[in-house]
Amino acid sequence: MATAKPSMNGKTCLVTGATSGIGKETALALARRGANVVVVGRNAAKGADTVRWVREQTGNDSVDLMLADLSSQQQVRRLAEEFKKKYRHLHVLVNNAGAVMLSRRESVDGIEMTWALNHLGYFLLTNLLLDVLRASAPSRIVNVSSGAHRRVELDFADLQGRKRYRGFGAYARSKLANLLFTYQLAAWMEGTGVTVNALHPGLVATNLPGGNGLPGRFLTFLLGLRGMRPEAGARTAVYLAASSEVEGVSGQYFVKQKAVRSSRASYDQAAAASLCQASAELTGLPGGGAPGQGDVR
């Protein structure tokens, strides 16, 4: 395969939200490097088109599709089970699936949708795959966050926005949660060979707010005018997934392929512990939100 780079040969990578935007370009780039890539999406037809496109672009036939709506905990659990039945190893997990909800809505589990998809989807899937990630070490977890996290703090009395909901505020809080989870998980994974890092992809021309009717379509149009192409937006995710420069690096936040400081709120260890405890309760995981300690969930 002429376009493949040997560094990812034999590596298995799972990318969520991989049928469009940053996720699709991340899957493409990893396949070009010779990886076995599992594309995760919600829509079967769109997913099949993505797999076919990646294979055609790369000449890599080791590209697979798994379907799941990651706002549904049942589907997240099914995804993890199906992956483990088919694959013995997981070397890279890219948590990328997400959305902006301009009006408050709830998932099938009765959880505010932004929180369910953007944070709990990362939290639950990662926990369920930790055993195979450990067994595959050295392995990497890459969490796509956002610079929007700098604008907010978490309100543990109203994590799901029942008292007051603003779409972009909810999105920003979910991205702060991604960072708190990243740093907490990196500490728990120390010494296991599993690294955990997060990133801000930049302002990217994607369909992130597209599921909000006419206002969402207008915002998507504006992103198309001002945002960078998804290929550029995926570069830092690909860097964290594949580069030898970050081998062994963990618990960092990257922008433009450079480690930078995130907001002060993102380093609040008490908030991180409370977040993981609350997330474990919302997802029905044992262990008080302490992945990597005791039983692997």
KEGU-600231 format. One record per residue (C-alpha): residue number from 1; residue in three letters; x, y, z. Coordinates in nm, 3 decimals. Layout:
// KEGU-600231
{torgu = NUM&zagu = ALA&xx = X&yy = Y&zz = Z}
...
// end
This chain:
// KEGU-600231
{torgu = 1&zagu = MET&xx = 0.000&yy = 0.000&zz = 0.000}
{torgu = 2&zagu = ALA&xx = 0.194&yy = 0.298&zz = -0.130}
{torgu = 3&zagu = THR&xx = 0.029&yy = 0.564&zz = 0.084}
{torgu = 4&zagu = ALA&xx = 0.055&yy = 0.381&zz = 0.416}
{torgu = 5&zagu = LYS&xx = 0.310&yy = 0.477&zz = 0.677}
{torgu = 6&zagu = PRO&xx = 0.455&yy = 0.182&zz = 0.866}
{torgu = 7&zagu = SER&xx = 0.419&yy = 0.339&zz = 1.211}
{torgu = 8&zagu = MET&xx = 0.054&yy = 0.231&zz = 1.242}
{torgu = 9&zagu = ASN&xx = 0.078&yy = -0.107&zz = 1.070}
{torgu = 10&zagu = GLY&xx = -0.087&yy = -0.370&zz = 1.288}
{torgu = 11&zagu = LYS&xx = -0.245&yy = -0.110&zz = 1.516}
{torgu = 12&zagu = THR&xx = -0.620&yy = -0.112&zz = 1.577}
{torgu = 13&zagu = CYS&xx = -0.790&yy = 0.227&zz = 1.615}
{torgu = 14&zagu = LEU&xx = -1.150&yy = 0.309&zz = 1.700}
{torgu = 15&zagu = VAL&xx = -1.281&yy = 0.655&zz = 1.605}
{torgu = 16&zagu = THR&xx = -1.623&yy = 0.777&zz = 1.715}
{torgu = 17&zagu = GLY&xx = -1.821&yy = 1.031&zz = 1.516}
{torgu = 18&zagu = ALA&xx = -1.621&yy = 0.910&zz = 1.218}
{torgu = 19&zagu = THR&xx = -1.874&yy = 0.947&zz = 0.936}
{torgu = 20&zagu = SER&xx = -1.823&yy = 1.321&zz = 0.892}
{torgu = 21&zagu = GLY&xx = -1.601&yy = 1.614&zz = 0.981}
{torgu = 22&zagu = ILE&xx = -1.298&yy = 1.572&zz = 1.204}
{torgu = 23&zagu = GLY&xx = -1.373&yy = 1.209&zz = 1.282}
{torgu = 24&zagu = LYS&xx = -1.391&yy = 1.111&zz = 0.916}
{torgu = 25&zagu = GLU&xx = -1.061&yy = 1.282&zz = 0.838}
{torgu = 26&zagu = THR&xx = -0.901&yy = 1.122&zz = 1.144}
{torgu = 27&zagu = ALA&xx = -1.012&yy = 0.778&zz = 1.029}
{torgu = 28&zagu = LEU&xx = -0.876&yy = 0.850&zz = 0.680}
{torgu = 29&zagu = ALA&xx = -0.538&yy = 0.964&zz = 0.810}
{torgu = 30&zagu = LEU&xx = -0.497&yy = 0.661&zz = 1.038}
{torgu = 31&zagu = ALA&xx = -0.594&yy = 0.425&zz = 0.757}
{torgu = 32&zagu = ARG&xx = -0.332&yy = 0.590&zz = 0.536}
{torgu = 33&zagu = ARG&xx = -0.077&yy = 0.502&zz = 0.801}
{torgu = 34&zagu = GLY&xx = -0.171&yy = 0.137&zz = 0.774}
{torgu = 35&zagu = ALA&xx = -0.390&yy = 0.106&zz = 1.083}
{torgu = 36&zagu = ASN&xx = -0.690&yy = -0.120&zz = 1.120}
{torgu = 37&zagu = VAL&xx = -0.961&yy = 0.144&zz = 1.164}
{torgu = 38&zagu = VAL&xx = -1.305&yy = 0.097&zz = 1.317}
{torgu = 39&zagu = VAL&xx = -1.540&yy = 0.374&zz = 1.208}
{torgu = 40&zagu = VAL&xx = -1.823&yy = 0.440&zz = 1.455}
{torgu = 41&zagu = GLY&xx = -2.136&yy = 0.623&zz = 1.340}
{torgu = 42&zagu = ARG&xx = -2.513&yy = 0.627&zz = 1.384}
{torgu = 43&zagu = ASN&xx = -2.631&yy = 0.594&zz = 1.025}
{torgu = 44&zagu = ALA&xx = -2.574&yy = 0.264&zz = 0.842}
{torgu = 45&zagu = ALA&xx = -2.580&yy = 0.410&zz = 0.490}
{torgu = 46&zagu = LYS&xx = -2.355&yy = 0.701&zz = 0.578}
{torgu = 47&zagu = GLY&xx = -2.123&yy = 0.466&zz = 0.763}
{torgu = 48&zagu = ALA&xx = -2.099&yy = 0.228&zz = 0.467}
{torgu = 49&zagu = ASP&xx = -2.023&yy = 0.522&zz = 0.236}
{torgu = 50&zagu = THR&xx = -1.748&yy = 0.638&zz = 0.472}
{torgu = 51&zagu = VAL&xx = -1.586&yy = 0.296&zz = 0.492}
{torgu = 52&zagu = ARG&xx = -1.594&yy = 0.261&zz = 0.114}
{torgu = 53&zagu = TRP&xx = -1.448&yy = 0.611&zz = 0.068}
{torgu = 54&zagu = VAL&xx = -1.165&yy = 0.552&zz = 0.319}
{torgu = 55&zagu = ARG&xx = -1.077&yy = 0.220&zz = 0.155}
{torgu = 56&zagu = GLU&xx = -1.074&yy = 0.377&zz = -0.190}
{torgu = 57&zagu = GLN&xx = -0.867&yy = 0.676&zz = -0.080}
{torgu = 58&zagu = THR&xx = -0.607&yy = 0.470&zz = 0.106}
{torgu = 59&zagu = GLY&xx = -0.601&yy = 0.125&zz = -0.052}
{torgu = 60&zagu = ASN&xx = -0.641&yy = -0.008&zz = 0.303}
{torgu = 61&zagu = ASP&xx = -0.914&yy = -0.272&zz = 0.326}
{torgu = 62&zagu = SER&xx = -0.881&yy = -0.302&zz = 0.706}
{torgu = 63&zagu = VAL&xx = -1.154&yy = -0.044&zz = 0.768}
{torgu = 64&zagu = ASP&xx = -1.463&yy = -0.160&zz = 0.954}
{torgu = 65&zagu = LEU&xx = -1.796&yy = -0.006&zz = 1.055}
{torgu = 66&zagu = MET&xx = -1.973&yy = -0.033&zz = 1.388}
{torgu = 67&zagu = LEU&xx = -2.304&yy = 0.141&zz = 1.451}
{torgu = 68&zagu = ALA&xx = -2.401&yy = 0.319&zz = 1.773}
{torgu = 69&zagu = ASP&xx = -2.580&yy = 0.629&zz = 1.890}
{torgu = 70&zagu = LEU&xx = -2.342&yy = 0.729&zz = 2.168}
{torgu = 71&zagu = SER&xx = -2.609&yy = 0.927&zz = 2.352}
{torgu = 72&zagu = SER&xx = -2.772&yy = 0.590&zz = 2.432}
{torgu = 73&zagu = GLN&xx = -2.600&yy = 0.397&zz = 2.710}
{torgu = 74&zagu = GLN&xx = -2.745&yy = 0.070&zz = 2.585}
{torgu = 75&zagu = GLN&xx = -2.592&yy = 0.129&zz = 2.243}
{torgu = 76&zagu = VAL&xx = -2.257&yy = 0.230&zz = 2.395}
{torgu = 77&zagu = ARG&xx = -2.252&yy = -0.096&zz = 2.589}
{torgu = 78&zagu = ARG&xx = -2.345&yy = -0.293&zz = 2.279}
{torgu = 79&zagu = LEU&xx = -2.068&yy = -0.121&zz = 2.082}
{torgu = 80&zagu = ALA&xx = -1.809&yy = -0.215&zz = 2.344}
{torgu = 81&zagu = GLU&xx = -1.930&yy = -0.575&zz = 2.350}
{torgu = 82&zagu = GLU&xx = -1.928&yy = -0.605&zz = 1.971}
{torgu = 83&zagu = PHE&xx = -1.581&yy = -0.458&zz = 1.951}
{torgu = 84&zagu = LYS&xx = -1.441&yy = -0.702&zz = 2.206}
{torgu = 85&zagu = LYS&xx = -1.599&yy = -0.998&zz = 2.029}
{torgu = 86&zagu = LYS&xx = -1.435&yy = -0.903&zz = 1.701}
{torgu = 87&zagu = TYR&xx = -1.101&yy = -0.754&zz = 1.809}
{torgu = 88&zagu = ARG&xx = -0.841&yy = -0.868&zz = 2.061}
{torgu = 89&zagu = HIS&xx = -0.654&yy = -0.538&zz = 2.070}
{torgu = 90&zagu = LEU&xx = -0.724&yy = -0.165&zz = 2.079}
{torgu = 91&zagu = HIS&xx = -0.424&yy = 0.061&zz = 2.045}
{torgu = 92&zagu = VAL&xx = -0.597&yy = 0.396&zz = 1.990}
{torgu = 93&zagu = LEU&xx = -0.940&yy = 0.517&zz = 2.104}
{torgu = 94&zagu = VAL&xx = -1.041&yy = 0.856&zz = 1.962}
{torgu = 95&zagu = ASN&xx = -1.345&yy = 0.997&zz = 2.143}
{torgu = 96&zagu = ASN&xx = -1.475&yy = 1.251&zz = 1.895}
{torgu = 97&zagu = ALA&xx = -1.854&yy = 1.220&zz = 1.860}
{torgu = 98&zagu = GLY&xx = -2.038&yy = 1.529&zz = 1.979}
{torgu = 99&zagu = ALA&xx = -2.296&yy = 1.795&zz = 1.902}
{torgu = 100&zagu = VAL&xx = -2.435&yy = 2.133&zz = 2.004}
{torgu = 101&zagu = MET&xx = -2.799&yy = 2.139&zz = 2.119}
{torgu = 102&zagu = LEU&xx = -2.944&yy = 2.491&zz = 2.105}
{torgu = 103&zagu = SER&xx = -3.256&yy = 2.385&zz = 2.297}
{torgu = 104&zagu = ARG&xx = -3.269&yy = 2.143&zz = 2.586}
{torgu = 105&zagu = ARG&xx = -3.363&yy = 1.787&zz = 2.499}
{torgu = 106&zagu = GLU&xx = -3.311&yy = 1.453&zz = 2.667}
{torgu = 107&zagu = SER&xx = -3.158&yy = 1.125&zz = 2.555}
{torgu = 108&zagu = VAL&xx = -3.338&yy = 0.790&zz = 2.561}
{torgu = 109&zagu = ASP&xx = -3.197&yy = 0.752&zz = 2.913}
{torgu = 110&zagu = GLY&xx = -3.360&yy = 1.075&zz = 3.030}
{torgu = 111&zagu = ILE&xx = -3.030&yy = 1.265&zz = 3.044}
{torgu = 112&zagu = GLU&xx = -2.976&yy = 1.607&zz = 2.891}
{torgu = 113&zagu = MET&xx = -2.855&yy = 1.531&zz = 2.541}
{torgu = 114&zagu = THR&xx = -2.537&yy = 1.742&zz = 2.530}
{torgu = 115&zagu = TRP&xx = -2.420&yy = 1.588&zz = 2.857}
{torgu = 116&zagu = ALA&xx = -2.522&yy = 1.238&zz = 2.747}
{torgu = 117&zagu = LEU&xx = -2.340&yy = 1.251&zz = 2.413}
{torgu = 118&zagu = ASN&xx = -2.044&yy = 1.484&zz = 2.461}
{torgu = 119&zagu = HIS&xx = -1.937&yy = 1.370&zz = 2.808}
{torgu = 120&zagu = LEU&xx = -2.106&yy = 1.050&zz = 2.921}
{torgu = 121&zagu = GLY&xx = -2.050&yy = 0.891&zz = 2.580}
{torgu = 122&zagu = TYR&xx = -1.673&yy = 0.943&zz = 2.625}
{torgu = 123&zagu = PHE&xx = -1.683&yy = 0.835&zz = 2.989}
{torgu = 124&zagu = LEU&xx = -1.883&yy = 0.516&zz = 2.946}
{torgu = 125&zagu = LEU&xx = -1.720&yy = 0.389&zz = 2.625}
{torgu = 126&zagu = THR&xx = -1.370&yy = 0.452&zz = 2.761}
{torgu = 127&zagu = ASN&xx = -1.446&yy = 0.271&zz = 3.085}
{torgu = 128&zagu = LEU&xx = -1.589&yy = -0.027&zz = 2.899}
{torgu = 129&zagu = LEU&xx = -1.282&yy = -0.053&zz = 2.675}
{torgu = 130&zagu = LEU&xx = -1.016&yy = 0.005&zz = 2.942}
{torgu = 131&zagu = ASP&xx = -0.943&yy = -0.365&zz = 2.982}
{torgu = 132&zagu = VAL&xx = -0.859&yy = -0.416&zz = 2.614}
{torgu = 133&zagu = LEU&xx = -0.665&yy = -0.086&zz = 2.604}
{torgu = 134&zagu = ARG&xx = -0.453&yy = -0.205&zz = 2.897}
{torgu = 135&zagu = ALA&xx = -0.399&yy = -0.544&zz = 2.740}
{torgu = 136&zagu = SER&xx = -0.286&yy = -0.369&zz = 2.418}
{torgu = 137&zagu = ALA&xx = -0.044&yy = -0.127&zz = 2.585}
{torgu = 138&zagu = PRO&xx = 0.125&yy = 0.088&zz = 2.481}
{torgu = 139&zagu = SER&xx = -0.208&yy = 0.238&zz = 2.382}
{torgu = 140&zagu = ARG&xx = -0.360&yy = 0.584&zz = 2.359}
{torgu = 141&zagu = ILE&xx = -0.687&yy = 0.756&zz = 2.442}
{torgu = 142&zagu = VAL&xx = -0.749&yy = 1.082&zz = 2.255}
{torgu = 143&zagu = ASN&xx = -1.037&yy = 1.303&zz = 2.371}
{torgu = 144&zagu = VAL&xx = -1.157&yy = 1.582&zz = 2.143}
{torgu = 145&zagu = SER&xx = -1.241&yy = 1.878&zz = 2.365}
{torgu = 146&zagu = SER&xx = -1.270&yy = 2.247&zz = 2.271}
{torgu = 147&zagu = GLY&xx = -1.133&yy = 2.587&zz = 2.358}
{torgu = 148&zagu = ALA&xx = -1.491&yy = 2.670&zz = 2.459}
{torgu = 149&zagu = HIS&xx = -1.416&yy = 2.502&zz = 2.792}
{torgu = 150&zagu = ARG&xx = -1.237&yy = 2.819&zz = 2.908}
{torgu = 151&zagu = ARG&xx = -1.563&yy = 3.010&zz = 2.947}
{torgu = 152&zagu = VAL&xx = -1.730&yy = 2.798&zz = 3.214}
{torgu = 153&zagu = GLU&xx = -1.717&yy = 2.602&zz = 3.537}
{torgu = 154&zagu = LEU&xx = -1.929&yy = 2.303&zz = 3.634}
{torgu = 155&zagu = ASP&xx = -2.237&yy = 2.351&zz = 3.850}
{torgu = 156&zagu = PHE&xx = -2.274&yy = 2.020&zz = 4.031}
{torgu = 157&zagu = ALA&xx = -2.618&yy = 2.123&zz = 4.154}
{torgu = 158&zagu = ASP&xx = -2.737&yy = 2.146&zz = 3.791}
{torgu = 159&zagu = LEU&xx = -2.510&yy = 1.940&zz = 3.566}
{torgu = 160&zagu = GLN&xx = -2.794&yy = 1.871&zz = 3.322}
{torgu = 161&zagu = GLY&xx = -2.921&yy = 2.227&zz = 3.286}
{torgu = 162&zagu = ARG&xx = -3.265&yy = 2.170&zz = 3.434}
{torgu = 163&zagu = LYS&xx = -3.277&yy = 2.509&zz = 3.604}
{torgu = 164&zagu = ARG&xx = -3.116&yy = 2.708&zz = 3.328}
{torgu = 165&zagu = TYR&xx = -3.018&yy = 2.589&zz = 2.982}
{torgu = 166&zagu = ARG&xx = -2.818&yy = 2.767&zz = 2.717}
{torgu = 167&zagu = GLY&xx = -2.697&yy = 2.563&zz = 2.424}
{torgu = 168&zagu = PHE&xx = -2.344&yy = 2.692&zz = 2.390}
{torgu = 169&zagu = GLY&xx = -2.299&yy = 2.700&zz = 2.766}
{torgu = 170&zagu = ALA&xx = -2.401&yy = 2.334&zz = 2.785}
{torgu = 171&zagu = TYR&xx = -2.158&yy = 2.253&zz = 2.507}
{torgu = 172&zagu = ALA&xx = -1.875&yy = 2.440&zz = 2.682}
{torgu = 173&zagu = ARG&xx = -1.941&yy = 2.258&zz = 3.010}
{torgu = 174&zagu = SER&xx = -1.934&yy = 1.922&zz = 2.832}
{torgu = 175&zagu = LYS&xx = -1.595&yy = 2.013&zz = 2.685}
{torgu = 176&zagu = LEU&xx = -1.468&yy = 2.114&zz = 3.030}
{torgu = 177&zagu = ALA&xx = -1.589&yy = 1.775&zz = 3.152}
{torgu = 178&zagu = ASN&xx = -1.383&yy = 1.610&zz = 2.876}
{torgu = 179&zagu = LEU&xx = -1.072&yy = 1.775&zz = 3.018}
{torgu = 180&zagu = LEU&xx = -1.145&yy = 1.696&zz = 3.382}
{torgu = 181&zagu = PHE&xx = -1.203&yy = 1.334&zz = 3.283}
{torgu = 182&zagu = THR&xx = -0.884&yy = 1.330&zz = 3.072}
{torgu = 183&zagu = TYR&xx = -0.666&yy = 1.452&zz = 3.358}
{torgu = 184&zagu = GLN&xx = -0.827&yy = 1.223&zz = 3.614}
{torgu = 185&zagu = LEU&xx = -0.802&yy = 0.920&zz = 3.389}
{torgu = 186&zagu = ALA&xx = -0.438&yy = 0.998&zz = 3.301}
{torgu = 187&zagu = ALA&xx = -0.353&yy = 0.993&zz = 3.670}
{torgu = 188&zagu = TRP&xx = -0.534&yy = 0.662&zz = 3.718}
{torgu = 189&zagu = MET&xx = -0.363&yy = 0.510&zz = 3.415}
{torgu = 190&zagu = GLU&xx = -0.012&yy = 0.606&zz = 3.521}
{torgu = 191&zagu = GLY&xx = 0.218&yy = 0.307&zz = 3.493}
{torgu = 192&zagu = THR&xx = -0.022&yy = 0.100&zz = 3.280}
{torgu = 193&zagu = GLY&xx = 0.113&yy = 0.198&zz = 2.938}
{torgu = 194&zagu = VAL&xx = -0.217&yy = 0.371&zz = 2.852}
{torgu = 195&zagu = THR&xx = -0.182&yy = 0.743&zz = 2.780}
{torgu = 196&zagu = VAL&xx = -0.471&yy = 0.991&zz = 2.784}
{torgu = 197&zagu = ASN&xx = -0.464&yy = 1.333&zz = 2.619}
{torgu = 198&zagu = ALA&xx = -0.714&yy = 1.593&zz = 2.501}
{torgu = 199&zagu = LEU&xx = -0.716&yy = 1.854&zz = 2.228}
{torgu = 200&zagu = HIS&xx = -0.882&yy = 2.161&zz = 2.084}
{torgu = 201&zagu = PRO&xx = -0.919&yy = 2.113&zz = 1.706}
{torgu = 202&zagu = GLY&xx = -0.977&yy = 2.481&zz = 1.631}
{torgu = 203&zagu = LEU&xx = -1.275&yy = 2.640&zz = 1.460}
{torgu = 204&zagu = VAL&xx = -1.364&yy = 2.380&zz = 1.200}
{torgu = 205&zagu = ALA&xx = -1.620&yy = 2.388&zz = 0.921}
{torgu = 206&zagu = THR&xx = -1.833&yy = 2.093&zz = 1.036}
{torgu = 207&zagu = ASN&xx = -2.201&yy = 2.015&zz = 1.086}
{torgu = 208&zagu = LEU&xx = -2.168&yy = 2.023&zz = 1.466}
{torgu = 209&zagu = PRO&xx = -2.479&yy = 2.240&zz = 1.523}
{torgu = 210&zagu = GLY&xx = -2.667&yy = 2.097&zz = 1.225}
{torgu = 211&zagu = GLY&xx = -2.933&yy = 1.906&zz = 1.420}
{torgu = 212&zagu = ASN&xx = -3.106&yy = 2.224&zz = 1.538}
{torgu = 213&zagu = GLY&xx = -3.338&yy = 2.303&zz = 1.250}
{torgu = 214&zagu = LEU&xx = -3.302&yy = 2.632&zz = 1.065}
{torgu = 215&zagu = PRO&xx = -3.082&yy = 2.800&zz = 1.332}
{torgu = 216&zagu = GLY&xx = -2.848&yy = 2.502&zz = 1.320}
{torgu = 217&zagu = ARG&xx = -2.825&yy = 2.516&zz = 0.942}
{torgu = 218&zagu = PHE&xx = -2.744&yy = 2.886&zz = 0.962}
{torgu = 219&zagu = LEU&xx = -2.468&yy = 2.823&zz = 1.216}
{torgu = 220&zagu = THR&xx = -2.330&yy = 2.545&zz = 0.998}
{torgu = 221&zagu = PHE&xx = -2.324&yy = 2.792&zz = 0.707}
{torgu = 222&zagu = LEU&xx = -2.127&yy = 3.040&zz = 0.920}
{torgu = 223&zagu = LEU&xx = -1.882&yy = 2.769&zz = 1.023}
{torgu = 224&zagu = GLY&xx = -1.836&yy = 2.690&zz = 0.656}
{torgu = 225&zagu = LEU&xx = -1.739&yy = 3.052&zz = 0.593}
{torgu = 226&zagu = ARG&xx = -1.508&yy = 3.099&zz = 0.892}
{torgu = 227&zagu = GLY&xx = -1.388&yy = 2.754&zz = 0.990}
{torgu = 228&zagu = MET&xx = -1.089&yy = 2.558&zz = 0.867}
{torgu = 229&zagu = ARG&xx = -1.136&yy = 2.244&zz = 0.662}
{torgu = 230&zagu = PRO&xx = -1.197&yy = 1.924&zz = 0.861}
{torgu = 231&zagu = GLU&xx = -0.868&yy = 1.782&zz = 0.733}
{torgu = 232&zagu = ALA&xx = -0.683&yy = 2.062&zz = 0.911}
{torgu = 233&zagu = GLY&xx = -0.903&yy = 2.029&zz = 1.218}
{torgu = 234&zagu = ALA&xx = -0.810&yy = 1.659&zz = 1.246}
{torgu = 235&zagu = ARG&xx = -0.434&yy = 1.713&zz = 1.248}
{torgu = 236&zagu = THR&xx = -0.392&yy = 1.735&zz = 1.623}
{torgu = 237&zagu = ALA&xx = -0.610&yy = 1.429&zz = 1.683}
{torgu = 238&zagu = VAL&xx = -0.403&yy = 1.233&zz = 1.431}
{torgu = 239&zagu = TYR&xx = -0.083&yy = 1.364&zz = 1.589}
{torgu = 240&zagu = LEU&xx = -0.188&yy = 1.241&zz = 1.932}
{torgu = 241&zagu = ALA&xx = -0.303&yy = 0.908&zz = 1.792}
{torgu = 242&zagu = ALA&xx = 0.001&yy = 0.831&zz = 1.576}
{torgu = 243&zagu = SER&xx = 0.307&yy = 1.045&zz = 1.638}
{torgu = 244&zagu = SER&xx = 0.616&yy = 0.901&zz = 1.808}
{torgu = 245&zagu = GLU&xx = 0.676&yy = 1.251&zz = 1.949}
{torgu = 246&zagu = VAL&xx = 0.402&yy = 1.200&zz = 2.208}
{torgu = 247&zagu = GLU&xx = 0.485&yy = 0.841&zz = 2.297}
{torgu = 248&zagu = GLY&xx = 0.447&yy = 0.815&zz = 2.674}
{torgu = 249&zagu = VAL&xx = 0.303&yy = 1.168&zz = 2.705}
{torgu = 250&zagu = SER&xx = -0.016&yy = 1.173&zz = 2.912}
{torgu = 251&zagu = GLY&xx = -0.249&yy = 1.412&zz = 3.089}
{torgu = 252&zagu = GLN&xx = -0.192&yy = 1.701&zz = 2.848}
{torgu = 253&zagu = TYR&xx = -0.407&yy = 1.939&zz = 2.644}
{torgu = 254&zagu = PHE&xx = -0.295&yy = 2.009&zz = 2.288}
{torgu = 255&zagu = VAL&xx = -0.367&yy = 2.293&zz = 2.046}
{torgu = 256&zagu = LYS&xx = -0.205&yy = 2.295&zz = 1.702}
{torgu = 257&zagu = GLN&xx = 0.000&yy = 1.988&zz = 1.800}
{torgu = 258&zagu = LYS&xx = 0.150&yy = 2.168&zz = 2.100}
{torgu = 259&zagu = ALA&xx = 0.083&yy = 2.102&zz = 2.468}
{torgu = 260&zagu = VAL&xx = -0.068&yy = 2.413&zz = 2.633}
{torgu = 261&zagu = ARG&xx = -0.234&yy = 2.499&zz = 2.962}
{torgu = 262&zagu = SER&xx = -0.610&yy = 2.463&zz = 2.974}
{torgu = 263&zagu = SER&xx = -0.835&yy = 2.668&zz = 3.202}
{torgu = 264&zagu = ARG&xx = -0.778&yy = 2.682&zz = 3.576}
{torgu = 265&zagu = ALA&xx = -1.113&yy = 2.511&zz = 3.633}
{torgu = 266&zagu = SER&xx = -0.997&yy = 2.211&zz = 3.429}
{torgu = 267&zagu = TYR&xx = -0.723&yy = 2.133&zz = 3.684}
{torgu = 268&zagu = ASP&xx = -0.958&yy = 2.126&zz = 3.984}
{torgu = 269&zagu = GLN&xx = -0.894&yy = 1.778&zz = 4.125}
{torgu = 270&zagu = ALA&xx = -1.192&yy = 1.790&zz = 4.360}
{torgu = 271&zagu = ALA&xx = -1.420&yy = 1.880&zz = 4.070}
{torgu = 272&zagu = ALA&xx = -1.270&yy = 1.596&zz = 3.863}
{torgu = 273&zagu = ALA&xx = -1.335&yy = 1.344&zz = 4.141}
{torgu = 274&zagu = SER&xx = -1.691&yy = 1.471&zz = 4.184}
{torgu = 275&zagu = LEU&xx = -1.747&yy = 1.458&zz = 3.810}
{torgu = 276&zagu = CYS&xx = -1.631&yy = 1.098&zz = 3.782}
{torgu = 277&zagu = GLN&xx = -1.845&yy = 0.999&zz = 4.081}
{torgu = 278&zagu = ALA&xx = -2.153&yy = 1.165&zz = 3.930}
{torgu = 279&zagu = SER&xx = -2.078&yy = 1.016&zz = 3.588}
{torgu = 280&zagu = ALA&xx = -2.039&yy = 0.667&zz = 3.731}
{torgu = 281&zagu = GLU&xx = -2.376&yy = 0.702&zz = 3.901}
{torgu = 282&zagu = LEU&xx = -2.544&yy = 0.827&zz = 3.583}
{torgu = 283&zagu = THR&xx = -2.402&yy = 0.540&zz = 3.379}
{torgu = 284&zagu = GLY&xx = -2.447&yy = 0.267&zz = 3.639}
{torgu = 285&zagu = LEU&xx = -2.076&yy = 0.190&zz = 3.666}
{torgu = 286&zagu = PRO&xx = -1.942&yy = 0.051&zz = 3.996}
{torgu = 287&zagu = GLY&xx = -1.634&yy = 0.182&zz = 4.168}
{torgu = 288&zagu = GLY&xx = -1.732&yy = 0.540&zz = 4.237}
{torgu = 289&zagu = GLY&xx = -1.607&yy = 0.672&zz = 3.906}
{torgu = 290&zagu = ALA&xx = -1.255&yy = 0.545&zz = 3.963}
{torgu = 291&zagu = PRO&xx = -1.155&yy = 0.374&zz = 3.638}
{torgu = 292&zagu = GLY&xx = -0.836&yy = 0.175&zz = 3.659}
{torgu = 293&zagu = GLN&xx = -0.866&yy = 0.109&zz = 4.032}
{torgu = 294&zagu = GLY&xx = -0.985&yy = -0.235&zz = 4.131}
{torgu = 295&zagu = ASP&xx = -1.200&yy = -0.412&zz = 3.875}
{torgu = 296&zagu = VAL&xx = -1.185&yy = -0.291&zz = 3.517}
{torgu = 297&zagu = ARG&xx = -1.538&yy = -0.213&zz = 3.404}
// end
